Amino acid sequence: MNLLAHALLADPTPDSILGNVGADFIRPPDVDHLSPTVYAGVMRHRKVDAFTDSHPVVMRSIHRLSGRWGWFAGILVDVYYDHILTAAWGEYVDVPLRAFVDRVYDAILAGDPTVPEYAHRVLRGFVADDRFWCYRT
């Protein structure tokens, strides 16, 4: 759920951003029906997750929370890491955070006909709630 980081690691194209941000919300059987560019974004998201989920620092962070939060510990850590990213945004990214978030929202709202409606619905909810901008707080 560290979706802001996934958007940042995407290629700077709407389809790549959509695939990277939407990967957690697209069921495995539907992935094979995605356009090649959205599919590539989903695959990048999965590679990033495979690396970070097995990284000792991430595993230690999750372990610290798992006693109280159980399965949700990983999600909480991801959201917190996105919060930290927003706090240090200017150190890593030349584009202002608001402009970047708006670019991500544009990619989500432009959509792609090969992305299932249920995934579009979840992602449009992120836009409606301005969730990426809310990572700041």
N, C-alpha and C positions, 0 to 999 in steps of 0.2 A: 504493500500500500504506500510505499514511498514514491508516489506518483510524480511529484515535482522533479525528483532526481531522475526518474525514468524519462520524463519529457526532456530534461536537459541533456541526457545521454542519447536521445534520438537524433537521427539525421534531421536537418532543419527543413523538412518537407511536411506538409499536412498529413500525408498517409503514414509516414514514419512516426510522427508524433502520436497520431491516432492509435497505431498498433502498439506502441510502447506504453501509452497510458491505458489503453483498453484491454491489454492482455489478460489481466486478472478477471475480467468480466466476460470473456469469450470462452464458452465451453469447448473442451477438446474436440468433439466431433465437428464443430463449426469452423475450427481453425483451417482445415484443409480447403474450405470454400472461399477463403479470403482472397482479395486481389494480391498479386505478388508483392506489392510495396507495403501494404498493411501487414501481410504475413511476415515480411522481413522485420518489421517493427516488433511484432509479437515475439519472434525468435530472439531478437536482441534483448528484449525485456527478460525472457527466460534465461538467457546466458548471464545477464547481470544478476538476476536472482540466484542462480546456481552458485555464482562466485560469492556474493554477499552472504547468503544463507549459511554457507559453510565457513565463513571467515571467523577466526577466534574472537575478534572484538565484538562482532554482532552476536555470536553465540553467547558470549559473556553478558552482554546487555540483556538478551532475552532471558537468560538464566536468572538474572537479578529480579526480574518481574514475574517469572513463571509461577512461583509459589503462590502469589496472590491472584494473578490474572490468568493463569493456565494458558490455553490455546491462544488467547488474545494478546499475549505478551509480544509476539512477533509483530503484530499489527501496530501495537502501541510504540514499539521501538521504531518501526518504519515511519510512523507519523512524526515522532520526535526528531528523527534524523532529518526529515523534511523541514521541520521547524528550525533546526540548527542551520540547515542550508540557507533558509531565508535570512537568518540573522547575519550570516557571513556572505551573502549573495554578491555584494560588490567586490569582494576579494577574488571571486572566481569567474564572474560573468560581466561582460561590458554592457549588456542590454539591461536597462532597468527592470526590476522584478515585475512591476505592473505591466509593462509592455510585453514581457515574456509570457506572463500569465494570459494576457489577452490573445497572444498568438496561439497558445495552447487551446484556449476556448474557441477560437476561430476554426482550428483544425477539428475539434470535437463537433462543432455545429455544422461544419461543411459535410461531415460524415463521409461515408462510403457505402454504397449499396450492398457490398458483400459482408458488411458487419451486421450481425443479427440485431433485430429491433430491441431485444431485451438488453443488450449491451449499450446500445445508443441511449436507451432510457436512463440507465444508471449514470452514464457520462453526462447526459444533459442535466441530470440532477446536480452533478458537481458544478456545472456552469451556473445553474440557477442559484445555488447556495454560495457561489464565489469561493468554493472550497480551497482552491490553490492559493488564493490571496490570504485566506484565513490561516494558513500554516504559519503566518507571521506571529499569530497570537495563540 
